[in-house]
Amino acid sequence: MKKYKYQTQGTCSQEIFFEVDEENRLHNVRFVGGCDGNLQGIGRLIEGMKMEEVAAKLEGIRCGYKSTSCPDQLATALKKVMEIHGDAAGRP
């Protein structure tokens, strides 16, 4: 399993930690800062889901007047991982 850390921008949370297994499934998603209960809930709901599916569902969610949100920042992080590394097994 590969571990990732993403520095968020424009949200109350500052960082997102997550792991991706060889099947591109997310595990142990953890936000630092932000609305703790809600973000723990998101982490539990997406546990074991494919990165692509999670990114598609969360991309574009806004928080109030902000142009992004913690879920949107997770989608951004996942898209960057997929863009740079292909899938978790290193396949483009």
Secondary structure, DSSP 8 states (H G I E B T S, - for coil): -EEEEEE-SSSSEEEEEEEE-TTSBEEEEEEEES-HHHHHHHHHHHTT-BHHHHHHHHTT---TTSS--HHHHHHHHHHHHHHHHSSTTS--
